[in-house]
């Protein structure tokens, strides 16, 4: 269950970053409310996951899921650029996250 909490924390982190972009410099109240909600949920699930997953592993996976998801969301919904270099390093990030999961208690 701890890894499910960690994955949920990462997904809520993705929502946080997406609504931060949509808040347009913190000027749109509905987006601000959503980003605060997603941020609180992300931290809450992260705290649940860290009860059993080592802190460094949990933090690395949490930020990795958030970063990977944010890049994908940016490309799909915000017309962020994609290149072979970015794809290569995204692949390395996924490989590192799988490695952290595989080597964690």
For each residue, the residues with C-beta under 8 A, 3 or more apart:
1: 4 5
2: 5 6 48 49 51 52 53
3: 6 7 49 53 101
4: 1 7 8
5: 1 2 8 9 45 46 48 49
6: 2 3 9 10 45 46 49 53 58 61 62 65
7: 3 4 10 11 65
8: 4 5 11 12 41 45
9: 5 6 12 13 41 42 43 44 45 46 48 49 62 65
10: 6 7 13 14 42 61 62 64 65 66 69
11: 7 8 14 15 65 69
12: 8 9 15 16 38 39 41 42 45
13: 9 10 16 17 38 42 62 63 65 66 69
14: 10 11 17 18 65 66 69 70 73
15: 11 12 18 19 34 35 38 42
16: 12 13 19 20 35 38 39 42 66
17: 13 14 20 21 66 70 73
18: 14 15 21 22 70 73 77
19: 15 16 22 23 31 32 34 35 38
20: 16 17 23 35
21: 17 18 74 78
22: 18 19 28 31 34 35
23: 19 20 26 27 28 31 32 35
24: 27 28 31
25:
26: 23 32
27: 23 24
28: 22 23 24 31 32
29: 32 33
30: 33 34
31: 19 22 23 24 28 34 35
32: 19 23 26 28 29 35 36
33: 29 30 36 37
34: 15 19 22 30 31 37 38
35: 15 16 19 20 22 23 31 32 38 39
36: 32 33 39 40
37: 33 34 40 41
38: 12 13 15 16 19 34 35 41 42
39: 12 16 35 36 42 43
40: 36 37 43 44
41: 8 9 12 37 38 44 45
42: 9 10 12 13 15 16 38 39 45 46 62 66
43: 9 39 40 46 47
44: 9 40 41 47 48
45: 5 6 8 9 12 41 42 48 49
46: 5 6 9 42 43 49 50 58 62
47: 43 44 50 51
48: 2 5 9 44 45 51
49: 2 3 5 6 9 45 46 52 53 58 62
50: 46 47 53 55 58
51: 2 47 48
52: 2 49
53: 2 3 6 49 50 57 58 61 104 105
54: 57 58 104 105
55: 50 58 59
56: 59 60
57: 53 54 60 61 100 104
58: 6 46 49 50 53 54 55 61 62
59: 55 56 62 63
60: 56 57 63 64 96 97 100
61: 6 10 53 57 58 64 65 97 100 101
62: 6 9 10 13 42 46 49 58 59 65 66
63: 13 59 60 66 67
64: 10 60 61 67 68 93 96 97 100
65: 6 7 9 10 11 13 14 61 62 68 69 97
66: 10 13 14 16 17 42 62 63 69 70
67: 63 64 70 71 93
68: 64 65 71 72 90 93 94 97
69: 10 11 13 14 65 66 72 73
70: 14 17 18 66 67 73 74
71: 67 68 74 75 80 86 90
72: 68 69 75 76
73: 14 17 18 69 70 76 77 78
74: 21 70 71 77 78 80
75: 71 72 78 79 80 81 82
76: 72 73
77: 18 73 74
78: 21 73 74 75
79: 75
80: 71 74 75
81: 75 86
82: 75 86 87
83: 86 87
84: 87 88
85: 88 89
86: 71 81 82 83 89 90
87: 82 83 84 90 91
88: 84 85 91 92
89: 85 86 92 93
90: 68 71 86 87 93 94
91: 87 88 94 95
92: 88 89 95 96
93: 64 67 68 89 90 96 97
94: 68 90 91 97 98
95: 91 92 98 99
96: 60 64 92 93 99 100
97: 60 61 64 65 68 93 94 100 101
98: 94 95 101 102
99: 95 96 102 103
100: 57 60 61 64 96 97 103 104
101: 3 61 97 98 104
102: 98 99
103: 99 100
104: 53 54 57 100 101
105: 53 54
